């Protein structure tokens, strides 16, 4: 997958033009939202100097922006709205991501929200009890080591933002991936795995709020699909990689 590119456009807008500037970008934003090359966008205003604004646009690629969006039907009306402020641009550049990224600790991690190590230990205990009684999945786990459930609990805990205990005691992503080589997991087996782990999450008392469960299921879908690939005949061992980190997704602010 090609990495996205982030365009930053920095404006200095006189205070007396701020209201019209925001109104123009509110209208122009509809064109960004409709453009298939645009991933997301955000206009921010400087707290220390209210005349300064930064527009951040994430594009699928720089080329998609310059040769896609700018030649599309969305660009002329977008430009018409912002043209009066082009002379106020101080910077307009594309930036590529670097390996330096992460999340802060201002809010609870998925690990903390779930209930920490005890919650994931309960989850895997319930889950593997179900697996070993399941006619479709039991053959995949013949000869299951006694410590397997505990290791998977460490893995899930680390994935969802907990301590790096799996990495410290077992290894990184490659170690987990290697356990799937040659298993030839089928799509029906993957689907059963997904269903059983959700049932286990209910029985183990993991949170049932929509935000947590959507993030939890998103990882389960991602992880099980990788497991199917790495269990197949064409799989190649990945480069050494850290345990993936999963975080809260974006959910609309609807009230139940």
C-alpha positions, 0 to 999 in steps of 0.5 A, a space after each residue: 500500500 502506498 503511503 499517504 502524503 500530507 499537504 500543509 497550507 499555512 495562511 495569514 488572514 487579517 482578523 477582519 477577513 477571518 469570518 469570510 475566510 472560514 465561510 469560504 473554506 466551509 463551502 470549499 470543503 465539500 469539494 475535498 470531501 467529494 474527491 476520491 483522492 482526499 483521505 481527510 482534511 482539517 483547518 486549524 487556527 493558531 491560538 497564540 496568533 489568531 491571524 494564522 491558519 493551517 490547512 492539513 489535507 491528507 492525499 492518497 499520494 502527491 501525484 493523485 493530488 496534482 494530477 488527479 484532484 487538480 484535473 478533476 471536476 472538483 478543483 475549479 469550484 474549490 479554487 473559486 472559493 479559496 482564490 481570494 486568499 491565495 495571496 495570503 499563503 505563506 507555505 504550501 508543501 507536501 510532507 511524507 510520513 516518517 517512522 516517528 509516530 504514535 499516540 499519547 496517553 491523554 485517554 484510556 487505551 483499549 487495553 485499559 478500557 477492556 480491563 487490563 491483563 485480567 480481562 485478556 486472560 479471561 478472554 483467551 481462557 474462554 476462547 480456547 475452551 470454545 476452540 477445542 470443542 469446535 469441530 471446525 477449529 479443533 483440528 487446527 489446534 491439535 496438541 495445543 500447548 498449555 501456555 498458548 492461551 496465556 501467550 495470546 493474552 499477552 499478545 492481545 494486551 500488547 496489541 491493544 496498548 498494554 505492556 510489551 510483555 509478548 515482545 519481551 518474552 516471545 518476540 515480535 510480529 514475526 514470531 506470531 506470524 511463524 506460528 501460522 506457517 503451513 496451517 492452511 487456514 480456510 475462510 470458514 475457519 477464519 470466520 468461525 474464529 472471528 465469531 467465537 472470539 466475539 462470543 468469548 468477549 461477551 462471556 469474559 465480560 469485555 466492554 460492549 460499547 460500540 466504540 470498543 467493540 468496533 475497534 476490537 473487531 477491526 483488529 480481529 478481522 485484520 489479524 485473522 486475514 493475515 493469519 490466513 495469508 501466512 498459513 497459505 502455500 505462497 506466504 513469505 516470512 515478513 521482515 522483523 517487525 514489532 507487535 502491531 498497535 491498535 487504537 480507537 477508531 473514528 466513530 460518529 458522535 451518535 447517541 443510542 
